Amino acid sequence: MPQQDRTQATVRPLTGLRILDLTRLLPGGFATGMLAEFGADVLKIEQPGSGDYWREEEPRLGGMGARFVALNRGKRSLSLNLKDPRGRAILLDLCRTADVLVESFRPGVMERMGLGVPVLRAGNPRLVLASLSAFGNSGPWRDMATHDVNVMGLAGALDLSGDADDVPAVPGIPFADIGGALATVVAVLVALRRRDATGEGQVAEVAMFDALAYCLSSTAAEAMALGVSPRRGEAPVLGGAAWYRAYRTACGGAMVVGAYEPKFWAAFCTRAGCAELIPLQFGPLPVQRQMMARLSELFATRSRAEWVELLDGLDCCVTPSLELAEALDSPQMQVRGLVQRDASGHAGIRNPVRLEGIDLSAAGPAPWHGADSDTVLAGLGLDADAIAALRSDGVI
C-alpha cells in the first residue's frame, strides 16, 4: 500500500516528539491517538499478519475497521514480531532515538519477552516508558483478564448505573478505557516535563482501575462520609430524584430533566403546568417517586419535539435526549466543527483541546498495516535485501 501524506498545515505542540506505540484496541490507541493529534510522530508497532485486532472488525472504512480508523489517525505503522530476537533488536534500536514508549500488555509480559525497563532504557536513559493495564503492577487482581465492563464492576462504578429494581446497566461509554487513556496522556506529558527538568526518563504506570476510581472521587467522598454506598435509583443524581432523570415522551423519544437548582425546577414546573411540584423538589424518596409518576404522565402527553418547542428559550435544564446520529448532525456539532474528515475522506471526531493559533484538526488517515516498515527500517541502516529477508522470515 502507498504511504499516506501526513503533511501538517501548522506546527503542533508535540511536533518532534517520537513515540513508540505497542498498544492495541481502545485504551492505548485512544491515548496515543490524542498524542498524535497534538503533533507527535507515533509509530504503531503491530504483530505481522493481523496487526491490531480492530483492523479487521466491521463496519469498515476504506478497508479498515471504523473503530481502528478513529483511534489511529495520523500514526505510522511498523510490522514487527517481538517474539523474534531480531524483532526485539529492532525495537531496542528504535528506543535509542525515541522519546516515549507506550505499552498495554498485562504486567510481566514485557519482562518475559526480554523487554523490561532496564533493557529498554539501556541505550536511552531519557526514554519515558508508559505502561497501561487494567489493575497496574500490584494487587491481587493485577493478572486478571478483564475488559472495560469488568473494571467498571470491580471499581464500584457499574453499580451506580441503572434502575434500583434491576441489575446494573452498562453505560454507552467505556469509562474505564477512556479514563485510563486520558490518564496515560497526562502521565506521558508530566513525565516529559520532569525529564526536561532532570534530564532523566521516567516510568509511568497507569491502571484503568485507578483512573476510574479517581473519576469517582466526588461520589466516593460522599460514600466515605456517610459510611454507606449510594444506591442507584435512590440517590438523587443516580435516578432517585424526579428532577434528575429521563422521561419517555409521546413519540417514544425522551426528555432529560437536570433541574438541580430550585430556580430551574421552578421555571420548568411553571411552564410545564405542574407548579404544585415546586415546593416538593427536595422531598424524601417516597415523594420523589410520586413526582416521577406525575412527570411520567405529563411527559407522555407531548412528543419530544413538542416539549422542545414548549420549553424553547426557558432556562430550566430540561433538554431532549438525542440519538447519536442526531447529535452528530446537530448545529452545536457543526458550529464547533467536531465532525471532520481526514485526507482519505473518513469522518471522525476532532480533538477537543483548542489552543490559540494552533490547528488540532484531524491528524491524517490511519496507516495501513506495516505501511511504514521499509522506511523505518531503512532509517535504522538496513538495506533492501536485509528488509526483504526480515519480511520473508516473518519478522516484519
Buried (B, 14 or more C-beta within 10 A) or exposed (E): EEEBEBEEEEEBBBEEBBBBBBBBBBBBBBBBBBBBBBBBBBBBBBBBEEBBEBBBEEEBBEEBBBBBBBBBBBBBBBBBBBEBEBBBEBBBBBBEEBBBBBBBBBBEBBEEBEBEBEBBBEEBEBBBBBBBBBBBEEEEBBEEEBBBBBBBBBBBBBBBBBEEEEEBEBBEEBBBBBBBBBBBBBBBBEBBEBBEEEEEBBBBBBBBBBBBBEBBEEBBEBBEEEEEBBBBBBBBBBBBBBBBBBBBBBEEBBBBBBBBBEEBBBBBBEBBEBEEBBEBBEBEBEBBBBBBEBBEEBBEEBBBEEBBEEBEEBEBBBEBBBEEEEEBEBEEBEEEEBBBEBBBEBBBEBBEEEEEEEBBBBBBBBBBBBBBBBEBBEEBEBEEEBBEEBBEEBBB
